[in-house]
Amino acid sequence: TSEVPKAKSFVMVEASAQDLESAQSFVSKVADQGIGFLGNPDLSQSARKAEFRKLLRNNFDLKTIGRFALGKYWKSASPAQQNEYQTLFERMVIGVYADRFGEYKGEQLAVNSARAEGKRDILVNSSVKGNNGANVRVDWRLRKKDDRYRVIDIIVEGVSMSLTQRSDFASVIQRGGGNIEVLLDHLRQHN
């Protein structure tokens, strides 16, 4: 008799102490890099935007974030709409966050801890200390892709940026009768 090959199953081993340490180190590095160019008074706003674009593309999984933000509408979009959406989404994220980071006033980020979150992610807890002394909790959801960590969500004081974006996009699409083209038009106008 011949043996039937067993189906391969995906099993993720719990995150090791080394994985958690590595994830914390990754967030510290990304934060230090961002603070480095944000705090540089010699850089113009356009140079900061270029540095931010580089930081985002190298350390964030924009395809995963964008797809998540589109939610159930991803499957109903044509491949051409999906491609245009991903391009517009990336431009929107760079524009919105580059402008927000333009308001940087020397706040410091401290990485506090990390823990496994589900089977694939690590949540790194940090806090940002403002110049007024107030601390803001910022959690970074990381996922390993191509053997390196990528940010897939940032949660500020318990509010997920990805979930917020998903809700905003769903609202635009629903107001447009469920047509994804309405969201694409909205993104085209704001890019």
TARAQUI-V622821 format. One record per helix or strand of 2 or more residues. SS is the DSSP state (H for helix, E for strand). FROM is the first residue (numbers start at 1). LEN is the number of residues. If there is no record, write none. Layout:
ss=[SS SS]
from=[FROM FROM]
len=[LEN LEN]
This chain:
ss=[H H H H H E E E E E H H]
from=[17 45 62 73 79 108 121 135 148 159 161 180]
len=[22 15 9 4 23 10 9 11 9 2 15 10]
